[in-house]
Amino acid sequence: MPFTEICVYQVKPQKTEEFETLMLKAKSFLEKQEGLLSLRFIKRGYRIDMEQIKEGLPPLKITRIVKSVKYMLYWEFATKESYGAAQKNLYDSYWKSMEKCLIVPHDKYLGEVLF
């Protein structure tokens, strides 16, 4: 059963370029992790409220930064063991540089894929 992590990063506004550059460098490293099935890196750029949902309208573009710029890393592995090994590899390589760009430690949401 595939194992997934969704990681949410709250990046300091003045560190967004540095963070994106770092993650671009980390991409080829991350793609080489054993058992990796899928990898996506997303920058939050839109929001949606009930009016948009009820009317079937597209989401609204975020036009200002309040506290941080949010990014999400989604990666899926064949097994929990492959995921664990990849986490160690990330910790030993890019983790500390990534953390320096954040306002708070990142959040991790972990679980097995249901469908």
PAMAR-516199 format. One record per residue (C-alpha): residue number from 1; x, z, y. Coordinates in pm, whole numbers, plus 50000, padded with zeros to 5 digits. Example, Ala and Ser with C-alpha at 12.3 -4.5 7.8 and 13.67 -1.06 7.14 Angstrom:
% residues 2
<site num="1" px="51230" pz="50780" py="49550"/>
<site num="2" px="51367" pz="50714" py="49894"/>
***
This chain:
% residues 115
<site num="1" px="50000" pz="50000" py="50000"/>
<site num="2" px="50155" pz="49899" py="50337"/>
<site num="3" px="50261" pz="50176" py="50577"/>
<site num="4" px="50225" pz="50139" py="50953"/>
<site num="5" px="50350" pz="50303" py="51271"/>
<site num="6" px="50210" pz="50252" py="51617"/>
<site num="7" px="50446" pz="50401" py="51873"/>
<site num="8" px="50341" pz="50453" py="52236"/>
<site num="9" px="50610" pz="50467" py="52503"/>
<site num="10" px="50543" pz="50587" py="52860"/>
<site num="11" px="50824" pz="50429" py="53058"/>
<site num="12" px="50941" pz="50538" py="53403"/>
<site num="13" px="50835" pz="50262" py="53648"/>
<site num="14" px="51193" pz="50214" py="53770"/>
<site num="15" px="51316" pz="50178" py="53408"/>
<site num="16" px="51081" pz="49903" py="53285"/>
<site num="17" px="51334" pz="49620" py="53313"/>
<site num="18" px="51599" pz="49827" py="53135"/>
<site num="19" px="51351" pz="49925" py="52862"/>
<site num="20" px="51233" pz="49568" py="52804"/>
<site num="21" px="51593" pz="49443" py="52789"/>
<site num="22" px="51682" pz="49717" py="52541"/>
<site num="23" px="51383" pz="49641" py="52321"/>
<site num="24" px="51465" pz="49270" py="52326"/>
<site num="25" px="51815" pz="49354" py="52202"/>
<site num="26" px="51668" pz="49586" py="51938"/>
<site num="27" px="51425" pz="49317" py="51815"/>
<site num="28" px="51670" pz="49131" py="51592"/>
<site num="29" px="51794" pz="49465" py="51454"/>
<site num="30" px="51439" pz="49581" py="51382"/>
<site num="31" px="51345" pz="49251" py="51216"/>
<site num="32" px="51625" pz="49301" py="50961"/>
<site num="33" px="51488" pz="49631" py="50829"/>
<site num="34" px="51423" pz="49624" py="50455"/>
<site num="35" px="51054" pz="49610" py="50367"/>
<site num="36" px="50939" pz="49511" py="50717"/>
<site num="37" px="50617" pz="49310" py="50700"/>
<site num="38" px="50517" pz="49285" py="51067"/>
<site num="39" px="50660" pz="49372" py="51408"/>
<site num="40" px="50486" pz="49352" py="51747"/>
<site num="41" px="50588" pz="49485" py="52090"/>
<site num="42" px="50314" pz="49505" py="52353"/>
<site num="43" px="50309" pz="49592" py="52723"/>
<site num="44" px="49981" pz="49734" py="52846"/>
<site num="45" px="49859" pz="49505" py="53121"/>
<site num="46" px="49480" pz="49527" py="53105"/>
<site num="47" px="49198" pz="49777" py="53088"/>
<site num="48" px="48832" pz="49746" py="52998"/>
<site num="49" px="48534" pz="49958" py="53100"/>
<site num="50" px="48174" pz="49975" py="52984"/>
<site num="51" px="48057" pz="49718" py="53239"/>
<site num="52" px="48296" pz="49456" py="53098"/>
<site num="53" px="48196" pz="49548" py="52743"/>
<site num="54" px="47819" pz="49540" py="52807"/>
<site num="55" px="47842" pz="49209" py="52992"/>
<site num="56" px="48091" pz="49050" py="52752"/>
<site num="57" px="48341" pz="49007" py="53034"/>
<site num="58" px="48718" pz="48983" py="52992"/>
<site num="59" px="48933" pz="49291" py="53052"/>
<site num="60" px="49063" pz="49369" py="53400"/>
<site num="61" px="49429" pz="49322" py="53489"/>
<site num="62" px="49607" pz="49645" py="53581"/>
<site num="63" px="49726" pz="49605" py="53940"/>
<site num="64" px="49911" pz="49930" py="54008"/>
<site num="65" px="50126" pz="50179" py="53824"/>
<site num="66" px="50004" pz="50537" py="53848"/>
<site num="67" px="50255" pz="50740" py="53646"/>
<site num="68" px="50417" pz="50518" py="53385"/>
<site num="69" px="50415" pz="50175" py="53225"/>
<site num="70" px="50288" pz="50190" py="52868"/>
<site num="71" px="50431" pz="49993" py="52578"/>
<site num="72" px="50331" pz="49991" py="52213"/>
<site num="73" px="50548" pz="49910" py="51915"/>
<site num="74" px="50357" pz="49816" py="51601"/>
<site num="75" px="50546" pz="49777" py="51279"/>
<site num="76" px="50431" pz="49763" py="50921"/>
<site num="77" px="50635" pz="49821" py="50606"/>
<site num="78" px="50584" pz="49759" py="50237"/>
<site num="79" px="50639" pz="50130" py="50158"/>
<site num="80" px="50676" pz="50471" py="50325"/>
<site num="81" px="51033" pz="50478" py="50193"/>
<site num="82" px="51122" pz="50154" py="50373"/>
<site num="83" px="50966" pz="50295" py="50688"/>
<site num="84" px="51170" pz="50616" py="50658"/>
<site num="85" px="51496" pz="50426" py="50617"/>
<site num="86" px="51413" pz="50205" py="50918"/>
<site num="87" px="51342" pz="50514" py="51131"/>
<site num="88" px="51684" pz="50655" py="51048"/>
<site num="89" px="51848" pz="50322" py="51134"/>
<site num="90" px="51662" pz="50310" py="51466"/>
<site num="91" px="51756" pz="50671" py="51540"/>
<site num="92" px="52123" pz="50599" py="51470"/>
<site num="93" px="52126" pz="50294" py="51698"/>
<site num="94" px="51880" pz="50247" py="51988"/>
<site num="95" px="51677" pz="50570" py="51993"/>
<site num="96" px="51874" pz="50766" py="52255"/>
<site num="97" px="51890" pz="50473" py="52497"/>
<site num="98" px="51515" pz="50421" py="52460"/>
<site num="99" px="51438" pz="50789" py="52522"/>
<site num="100" px="51630" pz="50785" py="52852"/>
<site num="101" px="51374" pz="50539" py="52991"/>
<site num="102" px="51070" pz="50757" py="52912"/>
<site num="103" px="50883" pz="51017" py="53114"/>
<site num="104" px="50786" pz="51206" py="52795"/>
<site num="105" px="50887" pz="51171" py="52428"/>
<site num="106" px="50708" pz="50881" py="52261"/>
<site num="107" px="50398" pz="50928" py="52045"/>
<site num="108" px="50392" pz="50811" py="51684"/>
<site num="109" px="50074" pz="50729" py="51493"/>
<site num="110" px="50140" pz="50681" py="51122"/>
<site num="111" px="49922" pz="50577" py="50831"/>
<site num="112" px="49853" pz="50354" py="50537"/>
<site num="113" px="49679" pz="50024" py="50599"/>
<site num="114" px="49312" pz="50033" py="50491"/>
<site num="115" px="49230" pz="49662" py="50540"/>
***
